[in-house]
């Protein structure tokens, strides 16, 4: 596998034609949940995810996303570092 985004996101692919029907995806037994997150919690959750290595730069490894992530973090540090 040589797609950086798929590798960084631990991506997966859908399988078609497993049961001889090419138009239908394979039946995979996977339970998932949907969560609605209120807008006011977004920054805090983003910082918590970033603390464990999940951020725009790791999810989207293309240069424009990594550059935007770096720019946002530099701005955050500049605005939150106290002069001593």
N, C-alpha and C positions, 0 to 999 in steps of 0.2 A: 504494500500500500504506500503510495507516494503523495497523497493529497494532505498537505499540512493541516488544513482545517479539520478534516475528518480525524486525523491522528490526534490533534490537540483536544478535540471535543469527545474523544473516545466514541466516535460515531458508529452508526450501524446502518445496514442496508435492508430494504424490504425484499423478500424473496417471492417471486412469482412463478407459477407453473409447477409447484411441488406436487400437487395432486393431479397433474395433467390438464389443468385449466389455466391457461396463460393470462386470462383477464382478471383473475382473482388472486389477491395476495395470499401467501401461506398463512394458515391459522396458527398464530403463536399465542400461547397462554401467558399473558402478562397483565397483571393488575396494576393500574396506576391511579393516582389521585390528582385532582386539580385544586390548586390553592389560589384564592384571590388575595392579593396583597394591597393594602391601602397605600395611597400615594405618599403619605407622611412617613411611612416606614422605609421607603426606597433607599434613601442615602445610608441609613444605618445598616440595612441588610447588605447593601453593596459593599460597605466597608468591612463587614463581617466576612463576606465571601472573599474579598480581596485578601484578608488576613490568612486565609487558608489556600491562597493561590488561584482563586477563580476570579478573573477580571476580563475586561474587553480584550486585552492583549493576548490572553491565553485562549479565549474562546474563538477569537477571530485573528489569526496570526498574520494576516495581510498587513503590509507596511502602514497603510493609512489608519488602520485600527490601533496598531501598536503606537504609532505617533500620537494619535488623539489621546490614548490612555496616558502616555508620558506627559503630554501637555497638561492634562487635567490634574495629574498628581503634582507637577511642579507648581501649578497655580495654587493647589490646596496647601502645599507645604509653605509657599511664600505667604499665604494669607493666615496661616495658623502658627507659624514659628514666632515666638516672642523674642524681641531684641533683648539681649542681656548685656 
